[in-house]
């Protein structure tokens, strides 16, 4: 498999009277069709890394290659276009727009990209809602849905423009166990059946166990040698380090 995301020596530092380093010399490669989780103690830089990989933030140093393209050369409008074309996002809180129906929320990214006419946008939106088991909710407002249903709609929206990569930040963190298991299986299915790459930040051991591999992050650095719940059997080829979701946060960790 070829790499769809390559990060080279990423540094993310907040300047100020006391500079704060969020990500410190992180290099990694993620292949097409992989389901990768990022784990670590609170404040370890997991979400910061996800935002960098998703082109939502710009590294202080280092570079990110997305589908072979060096994104460090892009201006903000070009980064926005790459996000629309190649990336989909799912967050702990669904961020569906309350004033729009479920179907309208799913259609919005397609409308922004402008590749399809309105009829085709609505047809694809309906198809995605059908695939995710919420087709009968298309005319409702997000406030009329359960938490699990809202998160499935958020996944449908993330898939709207047929992205290469879906990035998820604690996608099950606000759900009960049954809804969390459903979302976990949906994301697993994206890689298994649709060939999507999924990169997810999580504290959920069951979620991590469903991933192909886990990357452990501590103090903004990849921590080698930690074995987490998704660790491969000893006979398997080792991947990047895993980390236990219950590991204590190091003193002085950035919140």
Secondary structure, DSSP 4 states (H G I P E B T S, - for coil): --EEEEEEEEEEEE-SSS-EEEEEEEEEEEETT-EEEEE-STTSSHHHHHHHHTTSS--SEEEEEETTEEGGG--HHHHHHHHHHHEEEEESS----TTSBHHHHHHHHHHHH--S-HHHHHHHHHHHHHHTT-GGGTTSBGGGS-HHHHHHHHHHHHTTT--SEEEEESTTTTS-HHHHHHHHHHHHHHHHHH--EEEEE---HHHHHTSSEEEEEETTEE-TT---TTPPPTTSPP-S----TTPPPPTT---
